[in-house]
Amino acid sequence: MKIPVLDLKPQIQAHRAEIMAAIESVIDNTRFVLGPEVTELERAVSAYTGSKHAVGVASGSDALLIALMALGIGGADAVITTPYTFFATVGAICRVGAIPIFVDIRPDSLNIDAGLVEKCLTERCEPDAAAGVLRDRISGRLVRAIIPVHLFGQCADMDAIMALAQRHKLFVIEDAAQALGARCNGARAGSIGHIGCLSFYPTKNLGGFGDGGMLTTSDDSLAEHCRILRVHGSKPKYYHSRVGVNSRLDSIQAAALLVGLKHLDEWTRMRREHARTYTESLKDTHGVVPPAVLPNQHHVFNQYVIRSNNRDALRRFLAEREIGAEIYYPLPLHLQECFSQFGYKKGNFPESERAAEESLAIPMFPYLTVEQRTTVTNAIKEFHKK
Ligand SMILES: Cc1ncc(COP(=O)(O)O)c(C=O)c1O
């Protein structure tokens, strides 16, 4: 039985008629870019996350870029984030001219370690009286923001991060690309920091039929900035107060995403059930650590990522049995060639480096069958018995 790591076909099939009708209605009304479906999706996502505003953009990567631009973060600044994330988080920081200050992850959740953020803020940074914020002693840059990433569908420790941010006058940009619907102490991902960034890339819990993204915020002025920045910085049309970007959400994507949003809670329930049975089945397997769900966290399992003490061989073993498995992520960002100018070395972030060597995402999608699930766990147990 071939089991891909992600199979979207059964999910699309289950809602095909509804999706096709929604897409056809856009084709009929011809408002293809930022049309009424985009406005409707923005209202629906803001209600879903509990943020006052939502602003549709072309991708999650652009959401991060526009969030940084809207906050005025640029060439004199530094942003604290995790090295164990998808490239876009740090790519956006660099694209506005700022630099990343990496802080290692917790070994259990694989999210940024708030205790180490505090250590970084107190040991590596010093107050800058003129700017009224902290300055990084190493780079000389002003430390303006933290980007916690809610990796694999579980929020970072937002209470601790928000408390640190308040104390040190930092903005918090939540990278909630993988975590729509996740909650931390009851608050929905994307609604906790100053601004949240969502992705509708097809592999996400709410995925479109191409690229798409959204910003969420309860700050009126930030929302307005984002709306202006996504259309080349223009308001009114053809009058530009800032240089923005072309990052608009297509109406066809919004129409399909509106259908998906109606089913998102059911899909999340299905994902959580797969995760529960995976963990139940794997918890006593020697050499395997199932993902941890921390207290007060509602995990939405965009990915189900185990740790294995023989990861690469396990992946090959699964591939021989036609079971898909992916490595998220094989090289932490502090070791990427394009960031070598920041001077980080192997050994700087041991937990991120260990996670990159041990982590393996196994098949996870709403319409995974019981038979598929059992085949996956049996294969993992068989491998680790050897
Ligand atoms: C953690 C994280 N941040 C940002 C992004 C960027 O989103 P997109 O692919 O929509 O640009 C992604 C997803 O791809 C992601 O997983």
The ligand as an SDF file (V2000), in Angstrom:
LIG
                    3D

 16 16  0  0  0  0  0  0  0  0999 V2000
    6.9010   28.3090    9.3190 C   0  0  0  0  0  0  0  0  0  0  0  0
    6.5860   28.8630    7.9730 C   0  0  0  0  0  0  0  0  0  0  0  0
    6.7410   30.1830    7.7550 N   0  0  0  0  0  0  0  0  0  0  0  0
    6.4600   30.7390    6.5650 C   0  0  0  0  0  0  0  0  0  0  0  0
    6.0070   29.9810    5.5170 C   0  0  0  0  0  0  0  0  0  0  0  0
    5.8120   30.6430    4.1920 C   0  0  0  0  0  0  0  0  0  0  0  0
    4.5520   30.4780    3.6710 O   0  0  0  0  0  0  0  0  0  0  0  0
    4.3350   30.4500    2.0730 P   0  0  0  0  0  0  0  0  0  0  0  0
    4.8140   29.1400    1.5770 O   0  0  0  0  0  0  0  0  0  0  0  0
    2.8410   30.6140    1.9430 O   0  0  0  0  0  0  0  0  0  0  0  0
    5.0580   31.6000    1.4950 O   0  0  0  0  0  0  0  0  0  0  0  0
    5.8170   28.6070    5.6920 C   0  0  0  0  0  0  0  0  0  0  0  0
    5.2810   27.7140    4.6560 C   0  0  0  0  0  0  0  0  0  0  0  0
    5.6230   27.3990    3.6210 O   0  0  0  0  0  0  0  0  0  0  0  0
    6.1350   28.0240    6.9480 C   0  0  0  0  0  0  0  0  0  0  0  0
    6.0000   26.7190    7.1430 O   0  0  0  0  0  0  0  0  0  0  0  0
  1  2  1  0
  2  3  1  0
  2 15  2  0
  3  4  2  0
  4  5  1  0
  5  6  1  0
  5 12  2  0
  6  7  1  0
  7  8  1  0
  8  9  2  0
  8 10  1  0
  8 11  1  0
 12 13  1  0
 12 15  1  0
 13 14  2  0
 15 16  1  0
M  END
$$$$
